[in-house]
Amino acid sequence: QVQFVESGGGLAQPGGSLRLSCEVSGTIFATDAMAWFRQAPGKQRELIATITANRATNYRDSVKGRFTISRDNTKNAVYLQMNSLNLEDTAVYYCNFPTILGPWGQGTQVTVSS
């Protein structure tokens, strides 16, 4: 069964950076498109970044130019580099497939606060 394990969250100041990691097991990772989602308090979970097997990327407008998704097929891992963080980026971040969702992991909390 596919499993996602997210890590790397924490507390950051506005304008700061964090790098999230997600280890994926139970799937032929190199052939899968991957995505990062987030869920802010009181809001629905939203898709923020995707990366295809060919490494084509796409971003939600609110994170475009600040976040970068990448992958390492040798480690079955997907990453999210987050720069220029702002208060609205506070959320629990999850990785998953972008369309046919697998079971959600525990996520990693990102808190942006001064």
Salt bridges, closest charged atoms under 4 A:
GLU46 OE2 - ARG38 NE 2.86
GLU46 OE1 - ARG60 NE 3.24
ASP61 OD1 - LYS64 NZ 3.07
ASP89 OD1 - ARG38 NH1 2.87
ASP89 OD2 - ARG66 NH1 2.72
